[in-house]
Amino acid sequence: MFLFMAMIFSELCMPTEAAEHPGSQSRAVKGHFVDGRIMFDHKAAPQPALHRRDDSASTDTASTTTAAEVAVTSSSSDSSTTPTSLPRAFDGGFGTNFTQPSCPTFLRSMVSNDTFISCVPFSLLLQNSMSFFDATRTPSTITAVLDASCSVFFPACSALMSSLAVTLRSSSACQADYGSENPQVRQAYAGLLAYDVSYAASCLKDPPAAADNHNPNNNSAYCFANAVTNASSPTDSYVYYVPLGIGLPSGSLPTCDACLAATMAVYAAAAPNRTQPLNLDYVASATLINEMCGPAFVNASVPAAAGGAAGGGGGGGSKSAASRAGAAWGAWVGALVGAAAVVAAS
């Protein structure tokens, strides 16, 4: 009897011995019953083969290398920030609440297109990107993202966003869902329209101290990076939603600094264009800022738009007309950033 109990005890102790060495996968065991006894398999646990995910099957658009992609990859200050590791728009998916079957197909094709991804479109990342939200938690990470976003071949990205905006509202894509005010469709459309304005605003930098201007290594920080990581003033980042047609909430208290003045200068120059979403919310936002920062801190009026551009988001007109308008708009974004920089430095 004693010998029989010793044999049972030795069998039951074997899994405990394995548990004392959890760091070794080769000691992994699996218990099972055979003829009333517990038997153990001491063979090494199988290792499944791992393969890189292939997203090529989910896109209907070309995935050739473009100038924009090359610019994003080569110009980023963080060598680990590549088109595959950068945040992506609508990375939470689109769901199934669509009227037109072609709409989710178009949207998925758009956000998985290599050229679209390489443009790192700030206006779209700001609305629906969990990976972008995660990036904003760390100054160095969001700075690397902005380096990539601001280093792209802007004319190509601007033209792409303009073309996608026209296609989105076409009968072959999302016309019905846009008309029924599908939130994701409306957000995507606003982001495409606002790409140029958001690009200009997000690429502004806080000027370094005048005493340090002689130091070539004194690189100033992005205004957005300062705003989104400023724990003492969490509403500073709200101003970056204005180009998307989202006005400043009444309780927001942005910091009255050079970055805010320069950012609002970008918006003031764009606000007369009635095809831009901010055309409807700029005045209210600027008025709110002046109430806190002084009556003349920013321009709170919007002059009449030259040429009488169509209102309501610029959905009308031919694709060629929209492309020409987008090209004309993109041509002066560089000058716009320069003018805002002067405001920030004054």
Summary of the structure (lengths in Angstrom):
residues: 346
radius of gyration: 27.4
end to end distance: 95.8
largest distance: 103.5
contacts: 1023
relative contact order: 0.10
helix: 53%
strand: 3%
